[in-house]
Amino acid sequence: MSPQARRVESLHTDKGYVPVYTTAVVEQPWAQYTPVEHDTWARLFRRQREVLDGRSCGEFFANQERFGMNAEAIPRFDDINAILARSTGWQIVGVEGLLPELTFFEHLANRRFPVTWWIRKPEQIDYIAEPDLFHDLYGHVPLLLDPAFADYMQAYGRGGVKAHGIGADALMYLTRLYWYTVEFGLIRQRDGLRIYGAGILSSKGESIHCLESAAPNRIGFDLMRIMRTRYRIDSYQKTYFVIDSFEQLMRATQPDFTPYYRELASLSTIAAGDVLDGDAVIQRGSGEGWSVDGDV
């Protein structure tokens, strides 16, 4: 463990956003959080609880309540870990900021989820370009209490370690899968489409946009289709992929991806907003407000 937790933030320069990576695992300096930081957590927590009512998947609020998460104060990692260990064998580990890909995959493969210990500043309450404590802890951690989703995350980590040894293209395909499931995924439940992706769950605007806007496509989950599809990092998504269950994710991740990577290398990429003839289209988006470039 690192003796002192640093706040490692990425840089914003005249040439754009420059990520800064760190590998340290640190103790959560809970006693050092200021009243302003606890208040930032409280404001974000209350806002998202309100906006996600009727929009998040059923497991999300139920699992937050199992953790005892509330607006009173930033949760203690040790309290979260006691519940995770009994339930799915996961634990969260404090980190200082963005992790290198291999380090991140190794944590997931060993049922450890990295959580940035620091929270955004009040002036960043509506948007921050990188993960912070609110995104990681509020958005990601509750679903680690779901056994199928917890297993999917570990399988993804193991796949990431393997892909890292294969090469950059394999990592690119796997990054798209994470983006369109763990970060920006939707799930079909009895009461309609609901949110499970942490990038949406921690965003007021996208929580509403992903379900209610006419602009984006909503398409049924297709593993190979997703790994061919580019995405947006600077705006709401043009396309959201919809799963039927977390078990579906786990089944899709069980095979060896090496043959998939070989097949994908011979296929063209798909723009973020494209709809293909073979897609299981739930909604074809209007495309209103879309930028004509910027896919990654």
C-alpha positions as CSV (number, residue, x, y, z in Angstrom):
1,M,0.0,0.0,0.0
2,S,1.1,3.5,-0.7
3,P,1.7,5.5,2.5
4,Q,-0.1,8.6,1.2
5,A,-2.9,8.9,-1.4
6,R,-2.2,11.4,-4.1
7,R,-4.8,13.0,-6.4
8,V,-3.6,12.1,-9.9
9,E,-5.6,14.0,-12.6
10,S,-5.2,14.0,-16.3
11,L,-4.0,17.1,-18.1
12,H,-5.9,19.5,-20.2
13,T,-3.5,21.3,-22.6
14,D,-3.8,23.4,-25.8
15,K,-3.4,20.1,-27.6
16,G,-6.3,18.5,-25.9
17,Y,-6.9,15.9,-23.1
18,V,-3.7,14.1,-22.0
19,P,-4.3,11.0,-19.7
20,V,-1.9,10.6,-16.8
21,Y,-1.6,7.1,-15.4
22,T,-0.7,5.7,-12.0
23,T,-0.4,2.1,-10.7
24,A,-0.5,2.8,-6.9
25,V,-3.0,1.1,-4.6
26,V,-3.8,3.3,-1.6
27,E,-5.8,3.3,1.6
28,Q,-8.9,5.5,1.4
29,P,-8.0,8.7,3.4
30,W,-11.5,8.9,4.7
31,A,-10.7,11.2,7.7
32,Q,-9.2,13.7,5.3
33,Y,-12.3,14.3,3.2
34,T,-13.5,17.9,3.7
35,P,-17.1,19.1,4.4
36,V,-17.1,20.4,0.8
37,E,-16.2,16.9,-0.6
38,H,-18.9,15.2,1.5
39,D,-21.3,17.8,0.3
40,T,-20.3,17.2,-3.3
41,W,-21.1,13.5,-2.8
42,A,-24.4,14.3,-1.2
43,R,-25.5,16.6,-4.0
44,L,-24.6,14.1,-6.7
45,F,-26.1,11.2,-4.7
46,R,-29.5,12.9,-4.2
47,R,-29.6,14.2,-7.8
48,Q,-28.9,10.8,-9.3
49,R,-31.3,8.9,-7.0
50,E,-34.1,11.2,-8.1
51,V,-33.3,11.1,-11.9
52,L,-32.7,7.3,-11.9
53,D,-36.0,6.5,-10.2
54,G,-37.8,4.4,-12.9
55,R,-34.7,4.5,-15.2
56,S,-32.1,2.3,-13.5
57,C,-32.2,-1.5,-13.5
58,G,-33.9,-3.0,-10.5
59,E,-30.7,-4.4,-9.1
60,F,-29.0,-1.0,-8.8
61,F,-31.0,0.7,-6.1
62,A,-31.5,-2.6,-4.2
63,N,-27.8,-3.1,-4.1
64,Q,-27.0,0.4,-3.1
65,E,-29.3,-0.1,-0.1
66,R,-27.6,-3.4,0.7
67,F,-24.4,-1.4,1.0
68,G,-26.1,1.3,3.1
69,M,-25.0,4.0,0.6
70,N,-26.7,7.3,1.3
71,A,-26.2,11.0,1.0
72,E,-25.0,11.6,4.5
73,A,-21.3,11.0,3.8
74,I,-18.8,9.5,1.4
75,P,-18.9,5.7,2.0
76,R,-16.0,4.0,3.7
77,F,-14.3,1.4,1.4
78,D,-13.9,-1.0,4.3
79,D,-17.6,-1.1,5.0
80,I,-18.3,-1.8,1.3
81,N,-15.7,-4.5,1.2
82,A,-17.2,-6.4,4.2
83,I,-20.4,-6.8,2.3
84,L,-18.8,-7.5,-1.1
85,A,-16.6,-10.2,0.4
86,R,-19.6,-12.1,1.9
87,S,-21.7,-11.7,-1.3
88,T,-19.6,-12.2,-4.4
89,G,-16.0,-12.3,-3.2
90,W,-15.1,-9.0,-4.8
91,Q,-13.3,-6.1,-3.1
92,I,-12.7,-2.5,-4.0
93,V,-9.2,-1.1,-3.9
94,G,-8.4,2.6,-3.7
95,V,-6.4,4.1,-6.6
96,E,-5.1,7.6,-7.3
97,G,-6.4,8.0,-10.9
98,L,-6.4,6.3,-14.3
99,L,-4.7,2.9,-14.4
100,P,-2.7,1.4,-17.3
101,E,-4.7,-1.1,-19.2
102,L,-2.9,-4.2,-18.0
103,T,-3.0,-3.1,-14.4
104,F,-6.7,-2.5,-14.6
105,F,-7.3,-5.9,-16.2
106,E,-5.2,-7.7,-13.6
107,H,-7.3,-6.1,-10.8
108,L,-10.6,-7.3,-12.5
109,A,-9.2,-10.8,-13.2
110,N,-8.6,-11.1,-9.4
111,R,-12.0,-9.7,-8.4
112,R,-10.7,-6.3,-7.4
113,F,-12.4,-3.2,-8.6
114,P,-10.3,0.0,-8.6
115,V,-12.1,3.0,-7.2
116,T,-10.6,6.5,-7.4
117,W,-10.3,7.7,-3.9
118,W,-10.9,11.4,-4.7
119,I,-14.1,13.1,-5.7
120,R,-14.7,15.8,-8.3
121,K,-14.6,19.5,-7.4
122,P,-17.9,21.4,-7.0
123,E,-17.3,23.2,-10.3
124,Q,-17.1,19.8,-12.0
125,I,-20.4,18.5,-10.7
126,D,-22.0,18.2,-14.1
127,Y,-19.1,16.8,-16.0
128,I,-15.6,15.4,-15.4
129,A,-13.6,13.8,-18.2
130,E,-12.1,11.0,-16.1
131,P,-13.4,8.6,-13.5
132,D,-13.6,9.9,-9.9
133,L,-15.0,8.5,-6.7
134,F,-18.6,9.2,-7.6
135,H,-18.4,7.6,-11.0
136,D,-16.5,4.5,-9.7
137,L,-18.3,3.9,-6.4
138,Y,-21.8,5.1,-7.1
139,G,-22.0,4.0,-10.8
140,H,-19.9,0.7,-10.8
141,V,-19.8,-0.9,-7.4
142,P,-23.5,-1.7,-6.7
143,L,-23.8,-4.2,-9.6
144,L,-20.8,-6.1,-8.2
145,L,-23.3,-7.6,-5.8
146,D,-25.1,-9.3,-8.7
147,P,-23.4,-12.8,-9.1
148,A,-23.7,-12.9,-12.9
149,F,-22.5,-9.4,-13.4
150,A,-19.7,-10.0,-11.0
151,D,-18.6,-13.1,-12.9
152,Y,-18.8,-11.1,-16.2
153,M,-16.4,-8.5,-14.8
154,Q,-13.9,-11.1,-13.8
155,A,-14.1,-12.8,-17.1
156,Y,-13.6,-9.5,-18.9
157,G,-10.5,-8.9,-16.8
158,R,-9.1,-12.3,-17.7
159,G,-9.9,-11.6,-21.3
160,G,-8.2,-8.3,-21.1
161,V,-4.9,-9.8,-19.7
162,K,-4.9,-12.2,-22.6
163,A,-5.7,-9.5,-25.2
164,H,-2.9,-7.4,-23.9
165,G,-0.5,-10.2,-24.8
166,I,-2.1,-10.5,-28.3
167,G,-1.8,-6.8,-29.3
168,A,-3.3,-3.4,-29.8
169,D,-6.2,-4.5,-32.1
170,A,-7.4,-7.1,-29.6
171,L,-7.4,-4.4,-26.9
172,M,-9.3,-2.1,-29.1
173,Y,-12.1,-4.7,-29.7
174,L,-12.3,-5.4,-26.0
175,T,-12.4,-1.7,-25.1
176,R,-15.5,-1.3,-27.3
177,L,-17.2,-4.2,-25.5
178,Y,-16.5,-2.6,-22.1
179,W,-17.7,0.8,-23.3
180,Y,-21.0,-0.5,-24.7
181,T,-21.8,-2.8,-21.8
182,V,-20.2,-1.8,-18.5
183,E,-20.1,1.9,-19.1
184,F,-23.1,2.6,-21.5
185,G,-25.2,-0.5,-21.5
186,L,-29.0,-0.8,-21.3
187,I,-31.0,-3.9,-20.2
188,R,-34.5,-5.1,-21.0
189,Q,-36.5,-5.7,-17.9
190,R,-40.2,-6.4,-17.2
191,D,-40.9,-2.7,-16.8
192,G,-39.1,-1.7,-20.0
193,L,-35.6,-0.6,-21.0
194,R,-33.4,0.3,-18.0
195,I,-29.9,1.5,-17.3
196,Y,-27.0,-0.6,-16.0
197,G,-23.9,1.1,-17.5
198,A,-22.0,3.2,-14.9
199,G,-21.2,6.0,-17.4
200,I,-24.9,6.6,-17.7
201,L,-25.8,5.9,-14.0
202,S,-23.4,8.6,-12.9
203,S,-24.6,11.2,-15.5
204,K,-27.8,13.2,-15.0
205,G,-28.1,14.2,-18.7
206,E,-27.3,10.8,-20.2
207,S,-29.6,9.0,-17.8
208,I,-32.5,10.9,-19.5
209,H,-31.1,11.0,-23.0
210,C,-30.4,7.2,-23.3
211,L,-34.0,6.2,-22.7
212,E,-36.1,9.2,-23.7
213,S,-34.4,10.9,-26.6
214,A,-35.4,10.1,-30.2
215,A,-31.8,10.8,-31.3
216,P,-29.9,7.6,-30.5
217,N,-30.2,4.1,-31.8
218,R,-31.2,1.3,-29.4
219,I,-30.0,-2.1,-30.7
220,G,-30.1,-5.6,-29.3
221,F,-26.8,-7.0,-28.0
222,D,-24.5,-8.6,-30.5
223,L,-21.0,-9.4,-29.4
224,M,-19.2,-9.2,-32.7
225,R,-21.3,-6.1,-33.8
226,I,-20.3,-4.3,-30.7
227,M,-16.6,-5.1,-31.0
228,R,-16.7,-3.6,-34.6
229,T,-18.5,-0.4,-33.5
230,R,-16.7,2.9,-32.7
231,Y,-18.0,5.1,-30.0
232,R,-18.1,8.7,-28.6
233,I,-16.1,10.1,-25.7
234,D,-17.1,13.7,-26.1
235,S,-20.9,13.5,-26.2
236,Y,-23.8,11.3,-25.5
237,Q,-23.7,8.0,-27.3
238,K,-25.2,7.7,-30.8
239,T,-26.0,4.0,-30.2
240,Y,-26.9,2.0,-27.1
241,F,-26.9,-1.8,-27.0
242,V,-29.5,-3.6,-25.0
243,I,-29.0,-6.9,-23.2
244,D,-31.7,-9.2,-22.0
245,S,-30.0,-10.3,-18.8
246,F,-26.6,-10.3,-17.0
247,E,-26.4,-14.0,-17.7
248,Q,-26.4,-13.2,-21.4
249,L,-23.3,-11.1,-20.9
250,M,-21.6,-13.9,-19.0
251,R,-22.4,-16.5,-21.7
252,A,-21.1,-14.2,-24.4
253,T,-17.8,-13.8,-22.5
254,Q,-17.1,-17.5,-21.8
255,P,-15.6,-18.5,-25.2
256,D,-12.0,-17.9,-26.1
257,F,-12.0,-14.6,-28.0
258,T,-8.8,-15.3,-30.1
259,P,-10.8,-16.6,-33.1
260,Y,-13.1,-13.6,-32.8
261,Y,-10.1,-11.2,-33.0
262,R,-8.9,-13.0,-36.2
263,E,-12.3,-12.6,-37.8
264,L,-12.7,-9.0,-36.7
265,A,-9.4,-8.1,-38.4
266,S,-11.0,-8.9,-41.7
267,L,-14.1,-6.9,-41.1
268,S,-14.7,-3.2,-41.5
269,T,-15.4,-0.9,-38.5
270,I,-18.9,0.5,-38.0
271,A,-19.5,4.2,-37.3
272,A,-21.1,4.9,-33.9
273,G,-24.4,5.9,-35.4
274,D,-24.8,3.3,-38.2
275,V,-27.6,0.8,-38.3
276,L,-27.0,-2.4,-40.2
277,D,-29.5,-4.6,-42.0
278,G,-29.0,-7.5,-39.6
279,D,-29.4,-5.4,-36.4
280,A,-32.1,-6.2,-33.9
281,V,-33.4,-2.6,-33.9
282,I,-35.4,-1.5,-30.9
283,Q,-35.3,2.1,-32.0
284,R,-33.7,3.7,-35.1
285,G,-32.4,7.0,-33.9
286,S,-33.3,10.3,-35.6
287,G,-29.7,11.4,-35.4
288,E,-30.7,14.9,-34.2
289,G,-27.7,16.9,-32.9
290,W,-25.1,14.3,-34.0
291,S,-21.6,15.5,-34.8
292,V,-20.4,14.2,-38.2
293,D,-17.0,13.3,-36.8
294,G,-15.4,12.4,-33.5
295,D,-15.9,8.7,-33.3
296,V,-13.0,6.8,-31.7
